[in-house]
Amino acid sequence: MNPEEFSGKTADGGGARSPGGSVPHSQAASYPLHAILSALTDQIFVVNRQGRHLFANAAGAAALKCDPGEIIGKTGAELGLPPNLVAMIEESCGHAFASRQTVHEMAILETPAGPVELAFTFSPILPSDGSPPNELVVTIREAAQDQEAVEQLWARVHQLHHIIDAAPTLIAYIDRDERYLFSNTSYAGWFGKRPQDIYGLAVSEVVEPALYDRLREHLQAALRGEYVSYERQWRALDGALRTLHVVYVPEVDALGDVLGFVAVVNDITDRAKIGEALRQSELQYRLLAETIPHIVWMTDPGGVMQYLNHRWTDYTGHHFQDASQAQEVAAFIHPEDLPALDAAWAAAAHTLSPFRTEYRLRGADGQYRWFLVHGSPLVDSKGAITRWFGTSTDIHEQKRANEEQAFMADLIDRLRRHPGDPEELLWQVVNAVGRHLKVARCTYAEIDVARDLVYGYRDYRDGYSVGATGEFPLSRFGPGPLAALMSGETSVNPDVTTSPITPGDYGKVFTQIGIHAYITIPMMKDGVPVSTLSVLSAAPREWTAREIALLEEVAERTWFAVENARLNRAAQDELKERRRAEAEILRLNDELRRRVTQFETLFDVIPIPIGVSFDPECQVINVNKVLSEILAIPVDQNASLTAPLEERPTGYKMLHQGVEIPGEDLPMQNAMRQNNTVRDVEFDIVRADGAVFNLLGYATPFHDGAGRVTGGVGAFVDITERKRAQEQLEASYAREVLLNQIGQAARVSTDPDVVQEKTLETLGQGLGVDRAFLSFVDSAHDVIRTGQDWRAGGIPSIAGEYSLSAHKFVLDEIYRQYSTITINDVRQAGLTPTTAAAFQSAGTKAFISVPFFDDTRLTAFLTVAMSSRERVWTRDEVSIVETAATQVRLAVESARINQREHTIAATLQEALQPSIPQNVYGLDVGSYYKAALQESRIGGDFYDLFAIDEHTHAVVIGDVSGKGLAAAAQVATVRNMLRCVLYGKQSLVEAITDLNETLTTRELLSGFVTLFVGLYDANTGVLTYVSCGHEPALARRAETGVTERLTSPAPPLGVSETAVYQEQTARLHAGDALVLYTDGISEAGPTRQDLLNTRGIIELLNATPSDAGAVAIAQQIIAGVEKHAQGRQRDDICLLVLVARSTTH
């Protein structure tokens, strides 16, 4: 703010006045307070009891973005301050006036750069006569600044004010209109008046006419910006003749305009009294300089330091005494910043103007911090610099914040420059982060937890020769780092050798590769880490909260940018097309310039929109036929939107991103105004009839022989269709994404109810509707069945069964066309009142419904609806619902079919794989079966146990090549034929040979069968067996605990019709265990390189108790198999365990 008044009393209480705002440097000798206040960055104001501003320093005026004269006498509300801020100021001023005490307040001010917390101090100016205060000083600064220093400063200012008011020197401020804006008591008293009596009066209204005529020459000289000094004898009110020394010091703003001048009148008949007053004033100035929260300094004309306040010592630890230490002072300034300081100082000395620059200053701790330096020269009446005053303000935190903002702005710009190149984008990020934080390494890696993979991209390295690029197993990093990564929390380690977050012995590992501190930031998606950004330091480092926050923001932005870059690669074709179009435009315009004499012919023939102006102001533009058709104007009409109003076309506008382009920024006008080629300008032509055209423009100026602009040409490419295609492509992409999501939802379960619920949820959320449901119509039972519907916002469910006949009138009306029905508003859709009322009572305001018919019979319908509002459905939305309806219905029907197939498969499995009795004559039996394809629940492995006679049983286990239903069908063939041959043959080997010949010659198998068949005589304990390429049977002896392999080398059935098979025998004693199994057990394992094999089965068998029953042995073996396989079953599993028991003959 600029002051209207700065005094110890108000207009009705008398007192001195003084001009405020910026004071000319030549005035500083007579009025040094203003020189000091002008160098401060705090906002300082003086207001009266009515809330009107009487004074403001330069920082205050700049904060309100006003010229000083615009603030005089205005309140905060009149200056446009926010209402809440005005209310707070008025309330705080009232408290300060009433209590005569300083009042402190805090407030948040919203700025374009974000919210700023401000600290306010309201200090009343107490008159020396004890009367109530009529003015107070308002100090505003950012809350982080030192409030105590501000209070001390203004205490000194108040003292100085009283000194000025009490001084016998006559002081006044006169504006450019020769009106008094300030006078101290002495000045007003000279004319027998009080300061408030002459405030706002013209000089001619205060002094006698004759005296004014003599003064007028001096007044005008001062208002021309001249320094005026003269002596004159005037008669005082008491009649005494006094000799006065008068000085007029003009105040000039930054543009050189004179704002007014300070009049200083000294009664030189009493110099001793004036000298004493000046010495006291100097003491007050020094006290003021020692209290403000800035480094205050003063130098001689050559820049040699003369004075530094105690803030210098507090910061640097250096005690400045006199000019002999000037070189010591310079040593505290960073050497790199000295040239800029010297240059700014030299320029200011040359122009006799203030300077402002920044430098780093070394503190007592040896660290450098940034300071903002303000310096002002003190100039004498001859225009010579006599002294420099200035302040140095600590802006280190602000500087760091600005650097981080600049870094983020630069990083964002880098990310934008590589929208379609993720690898280059990541390199830009890690390189920029590494250099900004000055770390040894910065890396970015992507993580695939499901595949146990980490992929490291090109990393930033400072001093490292080996990078961390390529693929690595995620598990390689160990459990500690993996746990930290999976937590999703930022890992901050200042010293890997001492920090408690360093896992296990990793401190040694880190230090061996030169890492002593690190920050790792994981990016999470659905609770799983997908990428990390890490910075590594070669030395221990205390990471700051600002650095951590910066890295977290960079990590998040980088992840999104990389994802977007991968999506944006599809846009490269359009970019190439635009470049091609630009090249074509450049070529055509070059041709235009080379063939100016043939321009008219080319102008009519060229098939692209062209505009030409031979007017350097571009007030007339001629267009060719193509452009005139776009603009819907005659070819001979002036097309310039900057033409005089009577000639300017009104049938169209030119817009960029929906905002009308100012005339001077239109392509051709801009090219001629800047005398430069304008390229690749995209804009819209919007005609009065509603037609819109998208154009890509290029414009260049014409020049005469002297290089002056004489006109210009603009060439444009109509990209309307391309833009439409792009919009359609984006809509199509969104449509495909939603349909893909619905497809994914349909695969989450085989339960039809779950499929219906998930697909409807995806459709409803994707379209932003209030409800989505699928209903099936059962005409035979007069029922409409509506499954679980998706709902938003707590809307009640409509799932359940409804009477078809009760709702038939609604269905017949809306589906009478046998097609999709779209209703934007049920009240205005032309429905019958009964149907409209039915929808309104159900809370439906708009809907899309897709019916399904079997011939003319309605079988189902899918509906999406709005309950909260009406909605205009787009064509794309209707298409999505129609496609999704088919998907959802097919998914639900498929799930139901699959469910029925599961039931059939379970029944078939029971038929093909009958239950085995646990107890047969002479044997204890245990078994286990599990198909590889759980959706079919059956497979090609099988076992069998049946009686041949009263004491002999056939023991069978086999494996048909293949899986699922196809293999199960082969099982039925082999199992049944095997029983026939075993019943009809005297010899086991004859039975097997006949079975193989029949299967092979009749081509009854699509593949082959491995088979182990044994005949066990419970009376003798003899097992006669044949193995047809099957896994060896295992016999564990109860007496010795030794496990034997029972093998009989022969090919599988179905391989060769001449295959030869051999019988083998083995005797089982009471307690001996016989284990038969398929390769689904022997080949079980987490990987193909870690299979269980027969040796593993033997170990599992030997681990069972020697007296265990067959069921217990089977259960323990299967448990061991599942543990070794780690949940990965590749093949059908079949196991048969027999334990011999004693028999009575």
ROMAR-283436 format. One record per residue (C-alpha): x, y, z; residue in three letters. Coordinates in steps of 0.05 Angstrom, whole numbers, plus 5000, padded with zeros to 4 digits. Example, Ala and Ser with C-alpha at 12.3 -4.5 7.8 and 13.67 -1.06 7.14 Angstrom:
524649105156ALA 527349795143SER 
END
This chain:
500050005000MET 502050734992ASN 500751185051PRO 495651735057GLU 498251915126GLU 503551675174PHE 502952045240SER 502051985314GLY 495152305313LYS 488952285269THR 485852855231ALA 481753055291ASP 487552995341GLY 493253355307GLY 500153085294GLY 505653045243ALA 504952755173ARG 510052435128SER 509952135058PRO 510751395052GLY 512050894997GLY 518650894960SER 523151484975VAL 528251744924PRO 535251544943HIS 537452274943SER 532452395000GLN 535451855045ALA 540152345079ALA 534252765104SER 529452185111TYR 533451525122PRO 527451165152LEU 524351085083HIS 530850825054ALA 530750275107ILE 523350115099LEU 524050085023SER 529349535030ALA 524849105074LEU 520848525046THR 515548565102ASP 508948895084GLN 507949505130ILE 501549925134PHE 498650475179VAL 491150525186VAL 486550985226ASN 480550825269ARG 476050835207GLN 480350285175GLY 483050755121ARG 490250685099HIS 494951245118LEU 501650925100PHE 504850325065ALA 511950135047ASN 513949884977ALA 512849154995ALA 505749305017GLY 504049674953ALA 506949114911ALA 502848594948ALA 496448954929LEU 498849064858LYS 497049804862CYS 500450454849ASP 501750834914PRO 496651384898GLY 491050884887GLU 491150644960ILE 490751314996ILE 484751365042GLY 481750685022LYS 479450125067THR 481249385058GLY 474449235028ALA 475249794977GLU 481949504958LEU 478748834942GLY 481348425001LEU 477447775014PRO 471447875061PRO 474147385113ASN 480847755114LEU 477348435120VAL 473248185179ALA 479447915215MET 483248575204ILE 477449005229GLU 476548565291GLU 484048565307SER 484549325297CYS 478849415346GLY 482448985398HIS 488949355389ALA 485650055395PHE 481649845457ALA 487349495494SER 492949955471ARG 496949305463GLN 499948945404THR 495348415374VAL 497747805334HIS 493547405285GLU 494646865233MET 490846795167ALA 490946345105ILE 491046715038LEU 489446324974GLU 494346504918THR 495446224848PRO 501445864876ALA 497345554932GLY 495345745003PRO 500146195042VAL 499946265117GLU 500847005137LEU 502547295206ALA 499347965223PHE 501648445278THR 497249035298PHE 501149545339SER 497650195364PRO 501550845358ILE 501051145428LEU 501151905431PRO 506252215479SER 500752605515ASP 497351955537GLY 491152055495SER 487751455460PRO 491351205398PRO 488251395332ASN 492851005285GLU 496250335287LEU 501649975248VAL 499849325212VAL 505648865194THR 504548265148ILE 509547725133ARG 509646985119GLU 508546605184ALA 515446285181ALA 518746965193GLN 520747235260ASP 514947605292GLN 519047845351GLU 523748205305ALA 517748555271VAL 515248795338GLU 522149065356GLN 522549405289LEU 515949755297TRP 517549955367ALA 523550325338ARG 519150595282VAL 514350875334HIS 520151205371GLN 522651495306LEU 515751755290HIS 515352125356HIS 522252415344ILE 520152665275ILE 513752955303ASP 517453285361ALA 523253535318ALA 523454295307PRO 525054165234THR 519054315189LEU 517453695148ILE 511953605097ALA 510253185037TYR 507053514976ILE 504153104918ASP 504353254844ARG 498053674851ASP 501454124903GLU 497153844959ARG 499553665029TYR 499452935044LEU 503552995107PHE 506253515155SER 509353465223ASN 507053895281THR 512654405271SER 510954505198TYR 503554605210ALA 504955025271GLY 509155515231TRP 502655715196PHE 498655705262GLY 495155065244LYS 494954325263ARG 497253775215PRO 490153545203GLN 488154255186ASP 492554275124ILE 492053555103TYR 489453535031GLY 489954295022LEU 493754604964ALA 500054994981VAL 496655624953SER 491155525005GLU 495955505064VAL 501356035049VAL 499956755034GLU 498956924960PRO 505157364956ALA 509356824988LEU 506356284943TYR 508356694881ASP 515556704906ARG 515455954922LEU 512055734858ARG 518455704817GLU 521655244869HIS 515454804874LEU 515154694799GLN 522554534796ALA 521653994849ALA 515653704812LEU 520053664750ARG 524553194789GLY 529853694808GLU 533153724876TYR 531654424904VAL 535454774960SER 534955504980TYR 534855975039GLU 529756515054ARG 527756975110GLN 520656885134TRP 516957235190ARG 514356765242ALA 507456835275LEU 510557195334ASP 513157715286GLY 520457505291ALA 524357455226LEU 527456765219ARG 532356505167THR 530155835140LEU 533955325098HIS 528954975051VAL 530254315014VAL 525453984965TYR 527053244950VAL 522752954893PRO 520052234897GLU 520651874830VAL 517651194814ASP 520950634774ALA 518450934708LEU 521551614723GLY 514851964740ASP 515052474797VAL 510052284851LEU 511252884895GLY 516753154940PHE 518953215012VAL 519653915039ALA 524753975096VAL 525254675128VAL 530554815180ASN 530855445222ASP 538355555214ILE 538156095268THR 538455525318ASP 543255025287ARG 545554725353ALA 538554495369LYS 537654195300ILE 544353845304GLY 542553515369GLU 535953275340ALA 539752975281LEU 544552605326ARG 538752315365GLN 535452115300SER 541751755277GLU 541851365342LEU 534551155331GLN 536250935260TYR 541950505285ARG 537450195338LEU 532250055284LEU 537449715240ALA 539549265298GLU 532449025311THR 529948815242ILE 530548065224PRO 535248185165HIS 542648315156ILE 543149065148VAL 549449355117TRP 552450015094MET 558550145050THR 562350745025ASP 561350974952PRO 566350464928GLY 562849874961GLY 567649805021VAL 563749555080MET 562650065136GLN 557249755179TYR 553849085192LEU 548448965244ASN 548648405295HIS 544747935249ARG 551247865210TRP 554847615271THR 549047165291ASP 549346815224TYR 556746815205THR 559946815274GLY 564347385248HIS 564848025290HIS 565348625243PHE 568749235272GLN 570649705217ASP 572449785143ALA 579149445153SER 575348775155GLN 572048885087ALA 575948325054GLN 574047855110GLU 566747995096VAL 567547845022ALA 570547165039ALA 563846945066PHE 560547014998ILE 560846404953HIS 566246524900PRO 561546314844GLU 556646864863ASP 561547444866LEU 561447604791PRO 553847684790ALA 553948114853LEU 559448554823ASP 555648634758ALA 549048824792ALA 552549314837TRP 556349634779ALA 549949714738ALA 546350034797ALA 552250504809ALA 552050704735HIS 544550864736THR 544251114809LEU 538750614821SER 537450054871PRO 539849354855PHE 537348664874ARG 540947994867THR 542047334902GLU 548247014931TYR 550346444977ARG 553146645045LEU 557246185089ARG 554546095159GLY 558145955224ALA 557045205212ASP 560845245146GLY 554545125104GLN 552345615051TYR 545245895049ARG 541946324996TRP 540547065011PHE 536647594973LEU 540548244971VAL 537248934964HIS 541849534957GLY 540350274948SER 545150844935PRO 544851494975LEU 545952064925VAL 547652774943ASP 545053404910SER 550553364858LYS 548552674836GLY 554452324869ALA 553751694910ILE 555751824983THR 553751165013ARG 550250494999TRP 544850205045PHE 542149505039GLY 539348875070THR 540848135060SER 534847665072THR 535346915083ASP 531446585025ILE 534845905029HIS 528545495042GLU 524645894990GLN 530445794941LYS 530445044954ARG 522945024945ALA 523645414880ASN 529144944856GLU 524744344871GLU 518944674834GLN 523644824776ALA 526244114778PHE 519143834777MET 517144304721ALA 523244094681ASP 521943364696LEU 514643434675ILE 517043774612ASP 521843194599ARG 516242694609LEU 511843074561ARG 517443074508ARG 517542314507HIS 510242114508PRO 511241494466GLY 518141244488ASP 517940924558PRO 525340744557GLU 527641444540GLU 522641734589LEU 525441294646LEU 532541494628TRP 530542224631GLN 527542114701VAL 533341724732VAL 538442184701ASN 534842814725ALA 533642544795VAL 540742284802GLY 543742944782ARG 538743364823HIS 539942974888LEU 547342864872LYS 547042114888VAL 551441554864ALA 545941164829ARG 538541244811CYS 534740634786THR 527640474762TYR 525239754760ALA 518739424743GLU 516238824784ILE 512138224764ASP 510737864830VAL 506737314796ALA 512637134751ARG 517937264804ASP 521337774759LEU 524638454766VAL 526438844703TYR 531539404712GLY 531839964661TYR 537840384643ARG 540140704708ASP 543841344726TYR 550841204753ARG 555941684780ASP 562341284791GLY 559340594779TYR 561640194719SER 556539624725VAL 549139764714GLY 542939404741ALA 539239314676THR 535938674652GLY 531538144684GLU 532837844753PHE 528937354797PRO 525137754850LEU 526437214901SER 533937324892ARG 533437944936PHE 531737544998GLY 526037555048PRO 527938205084GLY 527838665023PRO 521838294995LEU 517838405059ALA 519539155057ALA 517539184984LEU 510938814994MET 509039295051SER 508439855000GLY 512040335048GLU 517840785028THR 524440505054SER 529141055079VAL 535940815102ASN 541041365123PRO 546640865139ASP 546340135119VAL 551539945171THR 547740225231THR 540440305210SER 535639805242PRO 531839735177ILE 537839415142THR 535838675138PRO 540538145165GLY 547538175137ASP 545538625079TYR 549739185109GLY 556038835086LYS 553038675019VAL 551139405008PHE 557839675029THR 561639174985GLN 558139474924ILE 559140184948GLY 552240324976ILE 551840665045HIS 544840985043ALA 538640915001TYR 531341084990ILE 526740584955THR 519640784937ILE 514940224914PRO 508940364870MET 503039924887MET 497139694845LYS 491639284877ASP 496039174938GLY 501938894897VAL 508439264880PRO 509139394806VAL 515239844804SER 520540184847THR 524540824843LEU 531040804883SER 536741294898VAL 543241034927LEU 548641434962SER 556041234964ALA 556541535034ALA 551841555095PRO 546642095084ARG 541142395126GLU 535442425076TRP 530943025086THR 523343005088ALA 523343465027ARG 527742964988GLU 523242385008ILE 516942754988ALA 520142964922LEU 522042244905LEU 515141984923GLU 511942494877GLU 517042334821VAL 515741584830ALA 508241674824GLU 508742144764ARG 513741684730THR 509441064737TRP 503441424708PHE 507741734653ALA 510641054633VAL 503640744631GLU 501241324588ASN 507441284544ALA 505740574527ARG 498740764510LEU 501041364469ASN 505240954421ARG 498940844381ALA 498641604371ALA 505341614334GLN 502041484267ASP 497842114275GLU 504042514293LEU 507542264231LYS 501542454190GLU 501543154220ARG 508943224205ARG 507642994134ARG 502043504128ALA 506744044156GLU 512043854106ALA 506943884051GLU 504744574074ILE 511944804077LEU 513244544008ARG 507144873980LEU 508645544013ASN 515845523989ASP 513045423920GLU 508446013931LEU 514246463949ARG 518346233890ARG 512746343841ARG 509346973863VAL 508047173790THR 503846533781GLN 500346623848PHE 493246753822GLU 493146113780THR 495945703838LEU 491146053886PHE 485145803847ASP 487845103832VAL 490944883897ILE 486244383933PRO 487544634004ILE 484745244040PRO 489045864026ILE 488646574051GLY 492847164026VAL 493747874051SER 497648424019PHE 496348864080ASP 501848864134PRO 496248984186GLU 492448384157CYS 485948774155GLN 484248474087VAL 484847734073ILE 483047424006ASN 481246684006VAL 480946143952ASN 474745743936LYS 476445173984VAL 477145634044LEU 471046054024SER 466745424025GLU 469245264095ILE 467845974119LEU 461145994081ALA 462846674050ILE 463546903978PRO 470446843948VAL 471047593939ASP 469047764011GLN 474148014061ASN 475447434109ALA 479647804161SER 477047794232LEU 481348404246THR 478248824191ALA 474649464208PRO 467949304242LEU 463849484181GLU 467748994138GLU 468948444189ARG 465347774174PRO 460447544226THR 458646864201GLY 464146474236TYR 469146484294LYS 476046184304MET 477045804369LEU 482645434403HIS 480544914455GLN 473645244459GLY 476345954471VAL 475846494417GLU 482746684391ILE 484447424399PRO 485347784333GLY 492847904341GLU 493947154355ASP 490546894292LEU 495546514249PRO 496447014193MET 496047624239GLN 501047304287ASN 505947134231ALA 505847854204MET 506048164273ARG 512147754295GLN 515247764225ASN 516247024231ASN 513446374204THR 507946054245VAL 507345304240ARG 502844744264ASP 497245174292VAL 491044764305GLU 484345134312PHE 476945064299ASP 472445444251ILE 465545504283VAL 460245764235ARG 453746114253ALA 449945514224ASP 453245054275GLY 458144724228ALA 465044614258VAL 471544504219PHE 478244304249ASN 484244614213LEU 491744564218LEU 494945224197GLY 501445504172TYR 502846234158ALA 508746644135THR 509847384119PRO 511547714052PHE 517348204050HIS 519448764004ASP 526548883980GLY 528149244045ALA 525748664087GLY 519449014111ARG 513048604120VAL 508148744064THR 503148194075GLY 502847444084GLY 499946784064VAL 496546244105GLY 495545524083ALA 491045054122PHE 489644304123VAL 482444084137ASP 483443544190ILE 476043514209THR 475142794186GLU 481642584219ARG 479342894285LYS 472642554280ARG 476141894266ALA 480642004326GLN 474642144370GLU 471241524344GLN 477541124355LEU 477941364427GLU 470641194438ALA 471740514406SER 477740394450TYR 473740564513ALA 468240094488ARG 473139524476GLU 476339634545VAL 469539574579LEU 467538964538LEU 474338644554ASN 473138784628GLN 466338454622ILE 469537864588GLY 474637814644GLN 469037854696ALA 465537284661ALA 471636844673ARG 472336954748VAL 468036364766SER 464335774738THR 458335924784ASP 452936234739PRO 450436674796ASP 457436954808VAL 458637054734VAL 452037444728GLN 453637864789GLU 460738044767LYS 459138194694THR 453238644713LEU 457539004764GLU 462839134711THR 457639374661LEU 454039824711GLY 460440144737GLN 463240234667GLY 457040604643LEU 455840984708GLY 448640754714VAL 444540654777ASP 442339934763ARG 443939344717ALA 440238684717PHE 438938064674LEU 432137724674SER 430237044645PHE 423036924621VAL 419936244634ASP 413436254594SER 411635544612ALA 411435714686HIS 409036444679ASP 415336694714VAL 420437244704ILE 426837074743ARG 431437664757THR 438137474786GLY 442437884833GLN 442538594804ASP 448139104809TRP 446039744844ARG 449340404861ALA 448040854921GLY 444040394965GLY 438340274916ILE 434139674938PRO 435039024900SER 429738774851ILE 432438054849ALA 427137524853GLY 421437194815GLU 415637584785TYR 409137394751SER 409937414676LEU 402537544664SER 402538124713ALA 407938484673HIS 406338244604LYS 403038894583PHE 409539274598VAL 413938764561LEU 409238734501ASP 409439494494GLU 416839624500ILE 419039004460TYR 413739044406ARG 419239184354GLN 423238574377TYR 429339024386SER 433139444437THR 428939984471ILE 432340634492THR 428641114539ILE 431841784558ASN 425942004602ASP 420141534617VAL 415542134625ARG 416842384554GLN 417941734517ALA 410941654488GLY 409441054533LEU 402340904553THR 400441214620PRO 400040524652THR 407040324628THR 410041004646ALA 406940954715ALA 409840254725ALA 416840504711PHE 416141114755GLN 413440704813SER 419640254805ALA 424040864810GLY 426540824738THR 427441484701LYS 431441264640ALA 433840584614PHE 436640154557ILE 433739454552SER 436138914504VAL 431238324494PRO 432837614471PHE 427637224431PHE 426836494411ASP 423136624346ASP 417737084374THR 418036844445ARG 421537304495LEU 426736894533THR 430937404569ALA 432638154573PHE 438438554601LEU 437139264627THR 441339844651VAL 437440404684ALA 437941084718MET 434041204782SER 437141874803SER 436042274739ARG 434042264666GLU 439542104616ARG 440742204542VAL 443841544520TRP 449141594465THR 449541134405ARG 456040834432ASP 452740694499GLU 446940324466VAL 451939924424SER 455939744487ILE 449739514523VAL 447539084464GLU 454338764457THR 455038684533ALA 448038384537ALA 450137834489THR 456637724528GLN 453237704596VAL 447637234572ARG 452536764538LEU 457136774599ALA 451536604646VAL 448836064599GLU 455835794590SER 456835764665ALA 450235394673ARG 452234904618ILE 459034814651ASN 455534684717GLN 451234154685ARG 457333844653GLU 460733814721HIS 454733424747THR 455032954687ILE 462532874695ALA 461832694769ALA 456532164751THR 460931894695LEU 466931864741GLN 463031454792GLU 461030984736ALA 468030924706LEU 471730904772GLN 467530494820PRO 469330514893SER 474330004916ILE 472629584978PRO 477529705035GLN 477228985057ASN 477428375012VAL 479427675026TYR 486727685048GLY 487828425033LEU 487129105067ASP 485729625011VAL 487030385006GLY 486230814944SER 486531534917TYR 484531864851TYR 484832594826LYS 483932824754ALA 488633354725ALA 482833724692LEU 478433924750GLN 473234214704GLU 471733514678SER 473433154743ARG 475232524703ILE 481532294668GLY 485431724637GLY 488331404701ASP 484430834732PHE 484930254781TYR 480629634792ASP 480029064843LEU 475328484831PHE 474727744848ALA 476727204799ILE 474526644846ASP 473326574920GLU 480726654940HIS 483727014879THR 482927764862HIS 485228154802ALA 489128784820VAL 489529304763VAL 492330004753ILE 493030364686GLY 494231014650ASP 490931174583VAL 494631704543SER 490932384544GLY 486432724595LYS 479232894609GLY 473032594575LEU 476932324515ALA 481531924560ALA 475731704604ALA 472231394544ALA 478530974530GLN 478630764603VAL 471730454597ALA 473930054536THR 480329784568VAL 477229644636ARG 471329254609ASN 475428854558MET 480628704611LEU 475328394657ARG 472827964598CYS 479627674581VAL 481527554654LEU 475027164665TYR 475926754601GLY 483326564601LYS 487126064642GLN 493726454638SER 494827184656LEU 499827284600VAL 494926984549GLU 489527464572ALA 494128074565ILE 496727844497THR 489627754470ASP 487528424498LEU 493328794464ASN 492128434398GLU 484628624399THR 485929344418LEU 491329424365THR 488329064305THR 481429364316ARG 484430054328GLU 480330144391LEU 485230624422LEU 487031324398SER 493631274435GLY 496330744482PHE 495430464553VAL 500630304607THR 497929754652LEU 499929344713PHE 495528724723VAL 496428234780GLY 492627614805LEU 493327534880TYR 491926854912ASP 490227004985ALA 491226275006ASN 498326224979THR 500226964982GLY 502926914910VAL 502127514865LEU 502527354790THR 503227994750TYR 504728294681VAL 507129024672SER 505629344604CYS 510329934604GLY 507630174671HIS 511130464732GLU 514329924775PRO 510029664832ALA 513129724902LEU 512929164954ALA 515229345025ARG 517028745068ARG 514128785138ALA 519528345167GLU 525728725139THR 522829405121GLY 526129345052VAL 522129594992THR 522729194926GLU 521029424856ARG 516628934817LEU 517929024742THR 516428634679SER 519328994619PRO 514229014562ALA 511129554516PRO 504529894532PRO 498129624502LEU 496229894434GLY 503330004409VAL 504629354371SER 500028764357GLU 505928284361THR 508428534429ALA 510827984476VAL 508927994550TYR 511827584608GLN 508927364675GLU 512727494740GLN 511027264810THR 512227524880ALA 509927264947ARG 506727724998LEU 507027555072HIS 502427825126ALA 503828565135GLY 507428655069ASP 504929275031ALA 504029304955LEU 503830014925VAL 501230124853LEU 501330834823TYR 501231224758THR 506331724731ASP 502232304758GLY 505432134825ILE 512531974803SER 512832604759GLU 509833064812ALA 514133674829GLY 514434434828PRO 518534434764THR 520533934710ARG 527533924741GLN 525133724810ASP 520633104802LEU 519032614857LEU 520931994817ASN 520331274842THR 525831374893ARG 521731934925GLY 515631474929ILE 519830934963ILE 522131455014GLU 514931655028LEU 512830915034LEU 518630755081ASN 516731355124ALA 510031025141THR 509530575203PRO 510729845189SER 504129655220ASP 500030195184ALA 493830005147GLY 492930095072ALA 488630735079VAL 493631065126ALA 499330895078ILE 495531185019ALA 493831825057GLN 501131935080GLN 503931815010ILE 498932304978ILE 500532835032ALA 507932765015GLY 506532824941VAL 502433464949GLU 507733774993LYS 513233624942HIS 509033874883ALA 507434534918GLN 500434544890GLY 502434414817ARG 498833794789GLN 500633664716ARG 497532974706ASP 492132514733ASP 493932184799ILE 492031474816CYS 494431054876LEU 492530344900LEU 495430064965VAL 494529334987LEU 496829045053VAL 496928275058ALA 493127965116ARG 493427275145SER 488126785120THR 485226145149THR 485525555101HIS 
END
